[in-house]
Amino acid sequence: MAGEPLNTDELEARLAELEGRYAFLDDMVNTLDEVIIRQQARIDALQTQLEHLRDRLNEHREDNPAPGDERPPHY
């Protein structure tokens, strides 16, 4: 096969195989792209939620200081 030329039928068979592989890989890339888009949207939503929770925690800490942070009443 390395030294002899392929006939038309063999070339058509190889081309059909390559086209099939290309179609499969193209579909796989599109599927993975959709997964990445959904994952990024979820990451963005989780980051927003984390920022909101962090803000709420900081507000809670400001309104309710830890017992060790308060001055004793005799000061």
C-alpha positions in Angstrom: 0.0 0.0 0.0 2.9 2.4 0.7 4.4 2.1 -2.7 1.5 1.4 -5.0 -1.2 3.9 -5.9 -4.8 3.3 -4.8 -7.5 2.7 -7.3 -10.7 4.8 -7.4 -12.8 2.5 -5.3 -10.1 2.4 -2.6 -9.8 6.2 -2.6 -13.6 6.6 -2.4 -13.7 4.1 0.5 -11.0 6.0 2.4 -12.7 9.3 1.6 -16.0 8.0 2.9 -14.3 6.8 6.1 -12.6 10.2 6.6 -15.9 12.0 6.0 -17.6 9.8 8.6 -14.9 10.4 11.1 -15.0 14.2 10.5 -18.8 14.2 10.9 -18.5 12.3 14.2 -15.7 14.7 15.5 -17.7 17.8 14.4 -20.7 16.5 16.3 -18.5 15.8 19.3 -17.0 19.3 19.2 -20.5 20.9 19.0 -21.7 18.8 21.9 -18.7 19.6 24.1 -19.1 23.3 23.2 -22.7 23.2 24.5 -21.5 21.5 27.7 -18.9 24.2 28.2 -21.4 27.0 27.7 -23.8 25.4 30.3 -21.0 24.9 32.7 -19.8 28.5 32.4 -23.4 29.8 33.0 -23.5 27.7 36.1 -20.1 28.9 37.3 -21.3 32.5 36.7 -24.5 31.9 38.7 -22.5 30.3 41.6 -20.0 33.2 41.7 -22.9 35.6 41.9 -24.5 33.6 44.7 -21.1 33.4 46.5 -20.7 37.1 46.3 -24.2 37.6 47.7 -23.6 35.2 50.6 -20.3 36.9 51.3 -22.0 40.3 51.5 -24.7 38.9 53.8 -22.1 37.3 56.1 -20.1 40.6 56.3 -23.4 42.5 57.1 -24.2 39.9 59.8 -20.7 40.2 61.3 -21.0 44.0 61.4 -24.4 43.8 63.1 -23.4 41.0 65.5 -19.7 41.2 66.5 -18.1 38.2 68.0 -18.1 38.1 71.9 -14.4 38.5 72.0 -14.6 41.7 70.0 -16.8 43.5 72.6 -15.4 45.6 75.4 -16.3 44.5 78.8 -19.1 46.6 80.5 -16.7 48.1 83.1 -14.7 50.0 80.5 
